[in-house]
Amino acid sequence: MLRKLKSYFQERCPECSEKLHATTDSLRCIKSCPNRHYTEETYSHLNIRIIYHN
C-alpha cells in the first residue's frame, strides 16, 4: 500500500515510464529520463519551466 502511494509522487518519463533523475544547482533543477527521451529544466526564481522531448 505504501509503495503504491509513493509511486504517485515519483515523476516519470512520458515515453518509457522510467523514473526521472534530478540534479539541482543554485540556478536550476534538471529532471531527465535515463534514456534521454525527456528533459525538464526549472528556473524557480524566474518561474520558468522548459521541457524538451526527443
PDB file of N, CA, C and O in Angstrom:
ATOM      1  N   MET A   1       0.827  -1.192   0.000  1.00  0.00           N
ATOM      2  CA  MET A   1       0.000   0.000   0.000  1.00  0.00           C
ATOM      3  C   MET A   1       0.871   1.255   0.000  1.00  0.00           C
ATOM      4  O   MET A   1       0.638   2.183  -0.774  1.00  0.00           O
ATOM      5  N   LEU A   2       1.873   1.272   0.876  1.00  0.00           N
ATOM      6  CA  LEU A   2       2.756   2.431   0.950  1.00  0.00           C
ATOM      7  C   LEU A   2       3.555   2.592  -0.339  1.00  0.00           C
ATOM      8  O   LEU A   2       3.794   3.715  -0.782  1.00  0.00           O
ATOM      9  N   ARG A   3       3.965   1.496  -0.937  1.00  0.00           N
ATOM     10  CA  ARG A   3       4.712   1.539  -2.193  1.00  0.00           C
ATOM     11  C   ARG A   3       3.860   2.151  -3.315  1.00  0.00           C
ATOM     12  O   ARG A   3       4.362   2.936  -4.119  1.00  0.00           O
ATOM     13  N   LYS A   4       2.590   1.795  -3.363  1.00  0.00           N
ATOM     14  CA  LYS A   4       1.676   2.338  -4.375  1.00  0.00           C
ATOM     15  C   LYS A   4       1.484   3.839  -4.170  1.00  0.00           C
ATOM     16  O   LYS A   4       1.468   4.600  -5.137  1.00  0.00           O
ATOM     17  N   LEU A   5       1.339   4.264  -2.926  1.00  0.00           N
ATOM     18  CA  LEU A   5       1.185   5.679  -2.612  1.00  0.00           C
ATOM     19  C   LEU A   5       2.434   6.457  -2.992  1.00  0.00           C
ATOM     20  O   LEU A   5       2.338   7.553  -3.545  1.00  0.00           O
ATOM     21  N   LYS A   6       3.598   5.907  -2.704  1.00  0.00           N
ATOM     22  CA  LYS A   6       4.860   6.566  -3.036  1.00  0.00           C
ATOM     23  C   LYS A   6       5.032   6.715  -4.549  1.00  0.00           C
ATOM     24  O   LYS A   6       5.607   7.701  -5.010  1.00  0.00           O
ATOM     25  N   SER A   7       4.544   5.754  -5.316  1.00  0.00           N
ATOM     26  CA  SER A   7       4.689   5.811  -6.773  1.00  0.00           C
ATOM     27  C   SER A   7       3.915   6.965  -7.396  1.00  0.00           C
ATOM     28  O   SER A   7       4.267   7.422  -8.483  1.00  0.00           O
ATOM     29  N   TYR A   8       2.870   7.445  -6.732  1.00  0.00           N
ATOM     30  CA  TYR A   8       2.108   8.583  -7.256  1.00  0.00           C
ATOM     31  C   TYR A   8       2.909   9.879  -7.211  1.00  0.00           C
ATOM     32  O   TYR A   8       2.630  10.801  -7.978  1.00  0.00           O
ATOM     33  N   PHE A   9       3.899   9.965  -6.326  1.00  0.00           N
ATOM     34  CA  PHE A   9       4.682  11.186  -6.164  1.00  0.00           C
ATOM     35  C   PHE A   9       6.002  11.170  -6.921  1.00  0.00           C
ATOM     36  O   PHE A   9       6.727  12.165  -6.909  1.00  0.00           O
ATOM     37  N   GLN A  10       6.328  10.064  -7.577  1.00  0.00           N
ATOM     38  CA  GLN A  10       7.549   9.991  -8.369  1.00  0.00           C
ATOM     39  C   GLN A  10       7.239  10.447  -9.789  1.00  0.00           C
ATOM     40  O   GLN A  10       6.253  10.018 -10.388  1.00  0.00           O
ATOM     41  N   GLU A  11       8.070  11.301 -10.309  1.00  0.00           N
ATOM     42  CA  GLU A  11       7.878  11.775 -11.669  1.00  0.00           C
ATOM     43  C   GLU A  11       8.506  10.787 -12.630  1.00  0.00           C
ATOM     44  O   GLU A  11       9.608  10.288 -12.398  1.00  0.00           O
ATOM     45  N   ARG A  12       7.794  10.509 -13.712  1.00  0.00           N
ATOM     46  CA  ARG A  12       8.229   9.510 -14.673  1.00  0.00           C
ATOM     47  C   ARG A  12       8.234  10.086 -16.081  1.00  0.00           C
ATOM     48  O   ARG A  12       7.530  11.053 -16.372  1.00  0.00           O
ATOM     49  N   CYS A  13       9.036   9.479 -16.950  1.00  0.00           N
ATOM     50  CA  CYS A  13       9.121   9.867 -18.351  1.00  0.00           C
ATOM     51  C   CYS A  13       7.804   9.529 -19.046  1.00  0.00           C
ATOM     52  O   CYS A  13       7.286   8.428 -18.862  1.00  0.00           O
ATOM     53  N   PRO A  14       7.252  10.447 -19.838  1.00  0.00           N
ATOM     54  CA  PRO A  14       6.007  10.150 -20.551  1.00  0.00           C
ATOM     55  C   PRO A  14       6.190   9.128 -21.683  1.00  0.00           C
ATOM     56  O   PRO A  14       5.212   8.522 -22.121  1.00  0.00           O
ATOM     57  N   GLU A  15       7.417   8.931 -22.158  1.00  0.00           N
ATOM     58  CA  GLU A  15       7.672   7.990 -23.249  1.00  0.00           C
ATOM     59  C   GLU A  15       7.840   6.556 -22.753  1.00  0.00           C
ATOM     60  O   GLU A  15       7.168   5.646 -23.239  1.00  0.00           O
ATOM     61  N   CYS A  16       8.739   6.352 -21.782  1.00  0.00           N
ATOM     62  CA  CYS A  16       9.101   4.989 -21.367  1.00  0.00           C
ATOM     63  C   CYS A  16       8.742   4.668 -19.916  1.00  0.00           C
ATOM     64  O   CYS A  16       8.952   3.540 -19.469  1.00  0.00           O
ATOM     65  N   SER A  17       8.213   5.621 -19.186  1.00  0.00           N
ATOM     66  CA  SER A  17       7.788   5.457 -17.788  1.00  0.00           C
ATOM     67  C   SER A  17       8.930   5.159 -16.824  1.00  0.00           C
ATOM     68  O   SER A  17       8.692   4.629 -15.738  1.00  0.00           O
ATOM     69  N   GLU A  18      10.151   5.484 -17.193  1.00  0.00           N
ATOM     70  CA  GLU A  18      11.283   5.357 -16.272  1.00  0.00           C
ATOM     71  C   GLU A  18      11.258   6.535 -15.294  1.00  0.00           C
ATOM     72  O   GLU A  18      10.768   7.616 -15.622  1.00  0.00           O
ATOM     73  N   LYS A  19      11.786   6.314 -14.103  1.00  0.00           N
ATOM     74  CA  LYS A  19      11.876   7.366 -13.102  1.00  0.00           C
ATOM     75  C   LYS A  19      12.859   8.433 -13.568  1.00  0.00           C
ATOM     76  O   LYS A  19      13.941   8.107 -14.055  1.00  0.00           O
ATOM     77  N   LEU A  20      12.487   9.716 -13.422  1.00  0.00           N
ATOM     78  CA  LEU A  20      13.351  10.817 -13.822  1.00  0.00           C
ATOM     79  C   LEU A  20      14.437  11.039 -12.779  1.00  0.00           C
ATOM     80  O   LEU A  20      14.192  10.918 -11.579  1.00  0.00           O
ATOM     81  N   HIS A  21      15.648  11.369 -13.249  1.00  0.00           N
ATOM     82  CA  HIS A  21      16.776  11.683 -12.377  1.00  0.00           C
ATOM     83  C   HIS A  21      16.885  13.196 -12.267  1.00  0.00           C
ATOM     84  O   HIS A  21      16.832  13.902 -13.274  1.00  0.00           O
ATOM     85  N   ALA A  22      17.036  13.687 -11.058  1.00  0.00           N
ATOM     86  CA  ALA A  22      17.078  15.126 -10.815  1.00  0.00           C
ATOM     87  C   ALA A  22      18.463  15.567 -10.363  1.00  0.00           C
ATOM     88  O   ALA A  22      19.123  14.900  -9.566  1.00  0.00           O
ATOM     89  N   THR A  23      18.885  16.718 -10.901  1.00  0.00           N
ATOM     90  CA  THR A  23      20.097  17.389 -10.446  1.00  0.00           C
ATOM     91  C   THR A  23      19.741  18.845 -10.190  1.00  0.00           C
ATOM     92  O   THR A  23      18.952  19.441 -10.923  1.00  0.00           O
ATOM     93  N   THR A  24      20.329  19.408  -9.147  1.00  0.00           N
ATOM     94  CA  THR A  24      19.987  20.766  -8.746  1.00  0.00           C
ATOM     95  C   THR A  24      21.262  21.561  -8.514  1.00  0.00           C
ATOM     96  O   THR A  24      22.223  21.066  -7.925  1.00  0.00           O
ATOM     97  N   ASP A  25      21.254  22.794  -8.985  1.00  0.00           N
ATOM     98  CA  ASP A  25      22.315  23.730  -8.636  1.00  0.00           C
ATOM     99  C   ASP A  25      21.665  25.015  -8.151  1.00  0.00           C
ATOM    100  O   ASP A  25      20.459  25.034  -7.903  1.00  0.00           O
ATOM    101  N   SER A  26      22.426  26.076  -8.013  1.00  0.00           N
ATOM    102  CA  SER A  26      21.878  27.306  -7.437  1.00  0.00           C
ATOM    103  C   SER A  26      20.887  28.025  -8.361  1.00  0.00           C
ATOM    104  O   SER A  26      20.098  28.845  -7.892  1.00  0.00           O
ATOM    105  N   LEU A  27      20.918  27.731  -9.657  1.00  0.00           N
ATOM    106  CA  LEU A  27      20.042  28.424 -10.589  1.00  0.00           C
ATOM    107  C   LEU A  27      18.875  27.596 -11.099  1.00  0.00           C
ATOM    108  O   LEU A  27      17.827  28.149 -11.432  1.00  0.00           O
ATOM    109  N   ARG A  28      19.035  26.285 -11.167  1.00  0.00           N
ATOM    110  CA  ARG A  28      18.009  25.484 -11.819  1.00  0.00           C
ATOM    111  C   ARG A  28      17.941  24.067 -11.269  1.00  0.00           C
ATOM    112  O   ARG A  28      18.837  23.600 -10.565  1.00  0.00           O
ATOM    113  N   CYS A  29      16.854  23.408 -11.614  1.00  0.00           N
ATOM    114  CA  CYS A  29      16.667  21.990 -11.311  1.00  0.00           C
ATOM    115  C   CYS A  29      16.412  21.295 -12.650  1.00  0.00           C
ATOM    116  O   CYS A  29      15.546  21.715 -13.418  1.00  0.00           O
ATOM    117  N   ILE A  30      17.168  20.235 -12.924  1.00  0.00           N
ATOM    118  CA  ILE A  30      17.035  19.500 -14.178  1.00  0.00           C
ATOM    119  C   ILE A  30      16.583  18.083 -13.858  1.00  0.00           C
ATOM    120  O   ILE A  30      17.228  17.370 -13.089  1.00  0.00           O
ATOM    121  N   LYS A  31      15.462  17.686 -14.458  1.00  0.00           N
ATOM    122  CA  LYS A  31      14.955  16.324 -14.332  1.00  0.00           C
ATOM    123  C   LYS A  31      15.022  15.703 -15.713  1.00  0.00           C
ATOM    124  O   LYS A  31      14.507  16.265 -16.680  1.00  0.00           O
ATOM    125  N   SER A  32      15.661  14.537 -15.808  1.00  0.00           N
ATOM    126  CA  SER A  32      15.830  13.929 -17.125  1.00  0.00           C
ATOM    127  C   SER A  32      15.616  12.423 -17.075  1.00  0.00           C
ATOM    128  O   SER A  32      15.834  11.774 -16.052  1.00  0.00           O
ATOM    129  N   CYS A  33      15.188  11.894 -18.202  1.00  0.00           N
ATOM    130  CA  CYS A  33      14.996  10.464 -18.384  1.00  0.00           C
ATOM    131  C   CYS A  33      16.359   9.816 -18.588  1.00  0.00           C
ATOM    132  O   CYS A  33      17.195  10.383 -19.292  1.00  0.00           O
ATOM    133  N   PRO A  34      16.615   8.651 -17.999  1.00  0.00           N
ATOM    134  CA  PRO A  34      17.903   7.989 -18.205  1.00  0.00           C
ATOM    135  C   PRO A  34      18.100   7.538 -19.658  1.00  0.00           C
ATOM    136  O   PRO A  34      19.234   7.323 -20.088  1.00  0.00           O
ATOM    137  N   ASN A  35      17.006   7.393 -20.417  1.00  0.00           N
ATOM    138  CA  ASN A  35      17.084   7.002 -21.825  1.00  0.00           C
ATOM    139  C   ASN A  35      17.058   8.202 -22.775  1.00  0.00           C
ATOM    140  O   ASN A  35      16.986   8.033 -23.992  1.00  0.00           O
ATOM    141  N   ARG A  36      17.117   9.397 -22.221  1.00  0.00           N
ATOM    142  CA  ARG A  36      17.180  10.669 -22.957  1.00  0.00           C
ATOM    143  C   ARG A  36      15.947  10.956 -23.818  1.00  0.00           C
ATOM    144  O   ARG A  36      16.060  11.568 -24.880  1.00  0.00           O
ATOM    145  N   HIS A  37      14.775  10.516 -23.362  1.00  0.00           N
ATOM    146  CA  HIS A  37      13.534  10.832 -24.072  1.00  0.00           C
ATOM    147  C   HIS A  37      12.969  12.186 -23.659  1.00  0.00           C
ATOM    148  O   HIS A  37      12.293  12.845 -24.449  1.00  0.00           O
ATOM    149  N   TYR A  38      13.241  12.601 -22.433  1.00  0.00           N
ATOM    150  CA  TYR A  38      12.548  13.746 -21.839  1.00  0.00           C
ATOM    151  C   TYR A  38      13.487  14.469 -20.894  1.00  0.00           C
ATOM    152  O   TYR A  38      14.199  13.836 -20.114  1.00  0.00           O
ATOM    153  N   THR A  39      13.491  15.795 -20.962  1.00  0.00           N
ATOM    154  CA  THR A  39      14.272  16.624 -20.041  1.00  0.00           C
ATOM    155  C   THR A  39      13.431  17.834 -19.658  1.00  0.00           C
ATOM    156  O   THR A  39      12.763  18.435 -20.500  1.00  0.00           O
ATOM    157  N   GLU A  40      13.472  18.178 -18.394  1.00  0.00           N
ATOM    158  CA  GLU A  40      12.726  19.326 -17.886  1.00  0.00           C
ATOM    159  C   GLU A  40      13.659  20.191 -17.058  1.00  0.00           C
ATOM    160  O   GLU A  40      14.269  19.714 -16.102  1.00  0.00           O
ATOM    161  N   GLU A  41      13.771  21.459 -17.422  1.00  0.00           N
ATOM    162  CA  GLU A  41      14.573  22.422 -16.661  1.00  0.00           C
ATOM    163  C   GLU A  41      13.625  23.388 -15.967  1.00  0.00           C
ATOM    164  O   GLU A  41      12.707  23.921 -16.591  1.00  0.00           O
ATOM    165  N   THR A  42      13.847  23.615 -14.674  1.00  0.00           N
ATOM    166  CA  THR A  42      13.007  24.528 -13.917  1.00  0.00           C
ATOM    167  C   THR A  42      13.885  25.615 -13.301  1.00  0.00           C
ATOM    168  O   THR A  42      14.841  25.331 -12.580  1.00  0.00           O
ATOM    169  N   TYR A  43      13.538  26.856 -13.603  1.00  0.00           N
ATOM    170  CA  TYR A  43      14.192  28.033 -13.023  1.00  0.00           C
ATOM    171  C   TYR A  43      13.170  28.674 -12.080  1.00  0.00           C
ATOM    172  O   TYR A  43      12.357  29.498 -12.499  1.00  0.00           O
ATOM    173  N   SER A  44      13.221  28.289 -10.818  1.00  0.00           N
ATOM    174  CA  SER A  44      12.179  28.708  -9.877  1.00  0.00           C
ATOM    175  C   SER A  44      12.185  30.213  -9.602  1.00  0.00           C
ATOM    176  O   SER A  44      11.122  30.799  -9.399  1.00  0.00           O
ATOM    177  N   HIS A  45      13.345  30.841  -9.592  1.00  0.00           N
ATOM    178  CA  HIS A  45      13.399  32.274  -9.315  1.00  0.00           C
ATOM    179  C   HIS A  45      12.821  33.100 -10.469  1.00  0.00           C
ATOM    180  O   HIS A  45      12.441  34.254 -10.267  1.00  0.00           O
ATOM    181  N   LEU A  46      12.749  32.528 -11.667  1.00  0.00           N
ATOM    182  CA  LEU A  46      12.146  33.199 -12.820  1.00  0.00           C
ATOM    183  C   LEU A  46      10.752  32.674 -13.138  1.00  0.00           C
ATOM    184  O   LEU A  46      10.073  33.211 -14.014  1.00  0.00           O
ATOM    185  N   ASN A  47      10.319  31.634 -12.438  1.00  0.00           N
ATOM    186  CA  ASN A  47       9.043  30.965 -12.698  1.00  0.00           C
ATOM    187  C   ASN A  47       8.946  30.464 -14.128  1.00  0.00           C
ATOM    188  O   ASN A  47       7.933  30.659 -14.799  1.00  0.00           O
ATOM    189  N   ILE A  48      10.015  29.814 -14.591  1.00  0.00           N
ATOM    190  CA  ILE A  48      10.086  29.286 -15.954  1.00  0.00           C
ATOM    191  C   ILE A  48      10.360  27.791 -15.897  1.00  0.00           C
ATOM    192  O   ILE A  48      11.197  27.326 -15.124  1.00  0.00           O
ATOM    193  N   ARG A  49       9.636  27.044 -16.737  1.00  0.00           N
ATOM    194  CA  ARG A  49       9.869  25.611 -16.883  1.00  0.00           C
ATOM    195  C   ARG A  49      10.003  25.314 -18.377  1.00  0.00           C
ATOM    196  O   ARG A  49       9.114  25.639 -19.163  1.00  0.00           O
ATOM    197  N   ILE A  50      11.121  24.694 -18.762  1.00  0.00           N
ATOM    198  CA  ILE A  50      11.403  24.342 -20.157  1.00  0.00           C
ATOM    199  C   ILE A  50      11.397  22.837 -20.270  1.00  0.00           C
ATOM    200  O   ILE A  50      12.067  22.152 -19.499  1.00  0.00           O
ATOM    201  N   ILE A  51      10.635  22.306 -21.237  1.00  0.00           N
ATOM    202  CA  ILE A  51      10.509  20.865 -21.421  1.00  0.00           C
ATOM    203  C   ILE A  51      11.016  20.503 -22.807  1.00  0.00           C
ATOM    204  O   ILE A  51      10.614  21.105 -23.803  1.00  0.00           O
ATOM    205  N   TYR A  52      11.906  19.510 -22.863  1.00  0.00           N
ATOM    206  CA  TYR A  52      12.439  19.011 -24.121  1.00  0.00           C
ATOM    207  C   TYR A  52      11.970  17.573 -24.336  1.00  0.00           C
ATOM    208  O   TYR A  52      12.102  16.734 -23.445  1.00  0.00           O
ATOM    209  N   HIS A  53      11.420  17.292 -25.524  1.00  0.00           N
ATOM    210  CA  HIS A  53      11.052  15.931 -25.905  1.00  0.00           C
ATOM    211  C   HIS A  53      11.957  15.522 -27.050  1.00  0.00           C
ATOM    212  O   HIS A  53      12.157  16.294 -27.987  1.00  0.00           O
ATOM    213  N   ASN A  54      12.508  14.314 -26.987  1.00  0.00           N
ATOM    214  CA  ASN A  54      13.356  13.827 -28.072  1.00  0.00           C
ATOM    215  C   ASN A  54      12.648  12.740 -28.821  1.00  0.00           C
ATOM    216  O   ASN A  54      13.194  12.194 -29.779  1.00  0.00           O
TER     217      ASN A  54
END
